[in-house]
Amino acid sequence: MSEPGERSPIVLDTSVAVKFYVPEEGREQARELLSTVESGGARLLAPSTI
């Protein structure tokens, strides 16, 4: 469980990362996630190959 004020970790899948840049189904949701991360509302966890 997260502590108050701690950002929630989200594991990033490659297919979602692609949607940050490629206009395909689900892109709006992926961009919303990116905005949440950029505003400090969450932190991403991803393999180094991403």
Distance bins in CASP14 RR format, pairs under 12 A and 6 or more apart:
PFRMAT RR
TARGET T0000
AUTHOR 0000-0000-0000
RMODE 2
METHOD distances of the structure
MODEL  1
1 8 0 0 0 0 0 1 0 0 0 0 0
1 9 0 0 0 0 0 1 0 0 0 0 0
2 8 1 0 1 0 0 0 0 0 0 0 0
2 9 0 0 0 0 1 0 0 0 0 0 0
2 10 0 0 0 0 0 1 0 0 0 0 0
2 41 0 0 0 0 0 1 0 0 0 0 0
2 42 0 0 0 0 0 1 0 0 0 0 0
2 43 0 0 0 0 0 1 0 0 0 0 0
5 40 0 0 0 0 0 1 0 0 0 0 0
5 41 0 0 0 0 1 0 0 0 0 0 0
5 42 0 0 0 0 0 1 0 0 0 0 0
5 43 0 0 0 0 0 1 0 0 0 0 0
6 40 0 0 0 0 0 1 0 0 0 0 0
6 41 0 0 0 0 1 0 0 0 0 0 0
6 42 0 0 0 0 0 1 0 0 0 0 0
6 43 0 0 0 0 1 0 0 0 0 0 0
7 36 0 0 0 0 1 0 0 0 0 0 0
7 37 0 0 0 0 1 0 0 0 0 0 0
7 38 0 0 0 0 0 1 0 0 0 0 0
7 39 0 0 0 0 0 1 0 0 0 0 0
7 40 1 0 1 0 0 0 0 0 0 0 0
7 41 1 0 1 0 0 0 0 0 0 0 0
7 42 1 0 1 0 0 0 0 0 0 0 0
7 43 1 0 1 0 0 0 0 0 0 0 0
7 44 0 0 0 0 1 0 0 0 0 0 0
7 45 0 0 0 0 0 1 0 0 0 0 0
8 33 0 0 0 0 0 1 0 0 0 0 0
8 36 0 0 0 0 1 0 0 0 0 0 0
8 37 0 0 0 0 0 1 0 0 0 0 0
8 40 0 0 0 0 1 0 0 0 0 0 0
8 41 1 0 0 1 0 0 0 0 0 0 0
8 42 1 0 1 0 0 0 0 0 0 0 0
8 43 1 0 0 1 0 0 0 0 0 0 0
8 44 0 0 0 0 0 1 0 0 0 0 0
8 45 0 0 0 0 0 1 0 0 0 0 0
9 37 0 0 0 0 0 1 0 0 0 0 0
9 41 0 0 0 0 0 1 0 0 0 0 0
9 42 1 0 0 1 0 0 0 0 0 0 0
9 43 1 0 1 0 0 0 0 0 0 0 0
9 44 1 0 0 1 0 0 0 0 0 0 0
9 45 1 0 1 0 0 0 0 0 0 0 0
9 46 0 0 0 0 0 1 0 0 0 0 0
10 16 0 0 0 0 1 0 0 0 0 0 0
10 17 0 0 0 0 0 1 0 0 0 0 0
10 30 0 0 0 0 0 1 0 0 0 0 0
10 32 0 0 0 0 0 1 0 0 0 0 0
10 33 1 0 0 1 0 0 0 0 0 0 0
10 34 0 0 0 0 0 1 0 0 0 0 0
10 36 0 0 0 0 1 0 0 0 0 0 0
10 37 1 0 0 1 0 0 0 0 0 0 0
10 40 0 0 0 0 0 1 0 0 0 0 0
10 41 0 0 0 0 1 0 0 0 0 0 0
10 42 1 0 1 0 0 0 0 0 0 0 0
10 43 1 0 0 1 0 0 0 0 0 0 0
10 44 1 0 1 0 0 0 0 0 0 0 0
10 45 1 0 0 1 0 0 0 0 0 0 0
10 46 0 0 0 0 1 0 0 0 0 0 0
11 17 0 0 0 0 0 1 0 0 0 0 0
11 33 0 0 0 0 0 1 0 0 0 0 0
11 42 0 0 0 0 0 1 0 0 0 0 0
11 43 0 0 0 0 0 1 0 0 0 0 0
11 44 1 0 0 1 0 0 0 0 0 0 0
11 45 1 0 1 0 0 0 0 0 0 0 0
11 46 1 0 0 1 0 0 0 0 0 0 0
11 47 0 0 0 0 1 0 0 0 0 0 0
11 50 0 0 0 0 0 1 0 0 0 0 0
12 18 0 0 0 0 0 1 0 0 0 0 0
12 19 0 0 0 0 0 1 0 0 0 0 0
12 20 0 0 0 0 1 0 0 0 0 0 0
12 30 0 0 0 0 1 0 0 0 0 0 0
12 33 0 0 0 0 1 0 0 0 0 0 0
12 34 0 0 0 0 1 0 0 0 0 0 0
12 37 0 0 0 0 1 0 0 0 0 0 0
12 42 0 0 0 0 0 1 0 0 0 0 0
12 43 0 0 0 0 0 1 0 0 0 0 0
12 44 1 0 1 0 0 0 0 0 0 0 0
12 45 1 0 0 1 0 0 0 0 0 0 0
12 46 1 0 1 0 0 0 0 0 0 0 0
12 47 0 0 0 0 1 0 0 0 0 0 0
12 48 0 0 0 0 0 1 0 0 0 0 0
12 49 0 0 0 0 0 1 0 0 0 0 0
12 50 1 0 0 1 0 0 0 0 0 0 0
13 19 0 0 0 0 1 0 0 0 0 0 0
13 20 0 0 0 0 0 1 0 0 0 0 0
13 30 0 0 0 0 1 0 0 0 0 0 0
13 33 0 0 0 0 0 1 0 0 0 0 0
13 44 0 0 0 0 0 1 0 0 0 0 0
13 45 0 0 0 0 0 1 0 0 0 0 0
13 46 0 0 0 0 1 0 0 0 0 0 0
13 47 0 0 0 0 1 0 0 0 0 0 0
13 49 0 0 0 0 0 1 0 0 0 0 0
13 50 0 0 0 0 1 0 0 0 0 0 0
14 20 0 0 0 0 0 1 0 0 0 0 0
14 21 0 0 0 0 0 1 0 0 0 0 0
14 22 0 0 0 0 0 1 0 0 0 0 0
14 30 0 0 0 0 0 1 0 0 0 0 0
14 46 0 0 0 0 1 0 0 0 0 0 0
14 47 0 0 0 0 1 0 0 0 0 0 0
14 48 0 0 0 0 0 1 0 0 0 0 0
14 49 0 0 0 0 1 0 0 0 0 0 0
14 50 1 0 1 0 0 0 0 0 0 0 0
15 22 0 0 0 0 0 1 0 0 0 0 0
15 24 0 0 0 0 1 0 0 0 0 0 0
15 25 0 0 0 0 0 1 0 0 0 0 0
15 26 0 0 0 0 1 0 0 0 0 0 0
15 27 0 0 0 0 0 1 0 0 0 0 0
15 29 0 0 0 0 0 1 0 0 0 0 0
15 30 0 0 0 0 1 0 0 0 0 0 0
15 46 0 0 0 0 0 1 0 0 0 0 0
15 50 0 0 0 0 0 1 0 0 0 0 0
16 22 0 0 0 0 0 1 0 0 0 0 0
16 24 0 0 0 0 0 1 0 0 0 0 0
16 25 0 0 0 0 0 1 0 0 0 0 0
16 26 0 0 0 0 1 0 0 0 0 0 0
16 27 0 0 0 0 1 0 0 0 0 0 0
16 29 0 0 0 0 1 0 0 0 0 0 0
16 30 1 0 1 0 0 0 0 0 0 0 0
16 31 0 0 0 0 0 1 0 0 0 0 0
16 32 0 0 0 0 0 1 0 0 0 0 0
16 33 1 0 0 1 0 0 0 0 0 0 0
16 34 0 0 0 0 1 0 0 0 0 0 0
16 37 0 0 0 0 0 1 0 0 0 0 0
16 44 0 0 0 0 1 0 0 0 0 0 0
16 46 0 0 0 0 1 0 0 0 0 0 0
16 50 0 0 0 0 1 0 0 0 0 0 0
17 27 0 0 0 0 0 1 0 0 0 0 0
17 30 1 0 0 1 0 0 0 0 0 0 0
17 31 0 0 0 0 0 1 0 0 0 0 0
17 33 0 0 0 0 1 0 0 0 0 0 0
17 34 0 0 0 0 1 0 0 0 0 0 0
17 37 0 0 0 0 0 1 0 0 0 0 0
17 44 0 0 0 0 1 0 0 0 0 0 0
17 46 1 0 0 1 0 0 0 0 0 0 0
17 47 0 0 0 0 0 1 0 0 0 0 0
17 49 0 0 0 0 0 1 0 0 0 0 0
17 50 1 0 1 0 0 0 0 0 0 0 0
18 24 1 0 0 1 0 0 0 0 0 0 0
18 25 0 0 0 0 0 1 0 0 0 0 0
18 26 0 0 0 0 0 1 0 0 0 0 0
18 27 0 0 0 0 1 0 0 0 0 0 0
18 30 0 0 0 0 1 0 0 0 0 0 0
18 50 0 0 0 0 1 0 0 0 0 0 0
19 25 0 0 0 0 1 0 0 0 0 0 0
19 26 1 0 1 0 0 0 0 0 0 0 0
19 27 1 0 1 0 0 0 0 0 0 0 0
19 28 0 0 0 0 1 0 0 0 0 0 0
19 29 1 0 0 1 0 0 0 0 0 0 0
19 30 1 1 0 0 0 0 0 0 0 0 0
19 31 1 0 0 1 0 0 0 0 0 0 0
19 32 0 0 0 0 0 1 0 0 0 0 0
19 33 0 0 0 0 1 0 0 0 0 0 0
19 34 0 0 0 0 1 0 0 0 0 0 0
20 26 0 0 0 0 0 1 0 0 0 0 0
20 27 1 0 0 1 0 0 0 0 0 0 0
20 28 0 0 0 0 0 1 0 0 0 0 0
20 29 0 0 0 0 0 1 0 0 0 0 0
20 30 1 0 1 0 0 0 0 0 0 0 0
20 31 1 0 0 1 0 0 0 0 0 0 0
20 32 0 0 0 0 0 1 0 0 0 0 0
20 33 0 0 0 0 1 0 0 0 0 0 0
20 34 1 0 1 0 0 0 0 0 0 0 0
20 35 0 0 0 0 0 1 0 0 0 0 0
20 37 0 0 0 0 0 1 0 0 0 0 0
20 38 0 0 0 0 0 1 0 0 0 0 0
20 44 0 0 0 0 0 1 0 0 0 0 0
20 46 0 0 0 0 0 1 0 0 0 0 0
20 50 0 0 0 0 0 1 0 0 0 0 0
21 27 0 0 0 0 1 0 0 0 0 0 0
21 30 0 0 0 0 1 0 0 0 0 0 0
21 31 0 0 0 0 1 0 0 0 0 0 0
21 34 0 0 0 0 0 1 0 0 0 0 0
22 30 0 0 0 0 1 0 0 0 0 0 0
22 31 0 0 0 0 0 1 0 0 0 0 0
23 30 0 0 0 0 0 1 0 0 0 0 0
23 31 0 0 0 0 0 1 0 0 0 0 0
24 30 0 0 0 0 1 0 0 0 0 0 0
24 31 0 0 0 0 0 1 0 0 0 0 0
26 32 0 0 0 0 1 0 0 0 0 0 0
26 33 0 0 0 0 0 1 0 0 0 0 0
27 33 0 0 0 0 0 1 0 0 0 0 0
27 34 0 0 0 0 0 1 0 0 0 0 0
28 34 0 0 0 0 0 1 0 0 0 0 0
28 35 0 0 0 0 0 1 0 0 0 0 0
29 35 0 0 0 0 0 1 0 0 0 0 0
29 36 0 0 0 0 0 1 0 0 0 0 0
30 36 0 0 0 0 0 1 0 0 0 0 0
30 37 0 0 0 0 0 1 0 0 0 0 0
30 44 0 0 0 0 0 1 0 0 0 0 0
31 37 0 0 0 0 0 1 0 0 0 0 0
31 38 0 0 0 0 0 1 0 0 0 0 0
32 38 0 0 0 0 0 1 0 0 0 0 0
32 39 0 0 0 0 0 1 0 0 0 0 0
32 41 0 0 0 0 0 1 0 0 0 0 0
32 42 0 0 0 0 0 1 0 0 0 0 0
33 39 0 0 0 0 0 1 0 0 0 0 0
33 40 0 0 0 0 0 1 0 0 0 0 0
33 41 0 0 0 0 0 1 0 0 0 0 0
33 42 1 0 0 1 0 0 0 0 0 0 0
33 43 0 0 0 0 0 1 0 0 0 0 0
33 44 0 0 0 0 1 0 0 0 0 0 0
34 40 0 0 0 0 0 1 0 0 0 0 0
34 41 0 0 0 0 0 1 0 0 0 0 0
34 42 0 0 0 0 1 0 0 0 0 0 0
34 44 0 0 0 0 1 0 0 0 0 0 0
35 41 0 0 0 0 1 0 0 0 0 0 0
35 42 0 0 0 0 0 1 0 0 0 0 0
36 42 1 0 1 0 0 0 0 0 0 0 0
36 43 0 0 0 0 1 0 0 0 0 0 0
36 44 0 0 0 0 1 0 0 0 0 0 0
37 43 1 0 0 1 0 0 0 0 0 0 0
37 44 1 0 1 0 0 0 0 0 0 0 0
37 45 0 0 0 0 0 1 0 0 0 0 0
37 46 0 0 0 0 0 1 0 0 0 0 0
38 44 0 0 0 0 0 1 0 0 0 0 0
44 50 0 0 0 0 1 0 0 0 0 0 0
END
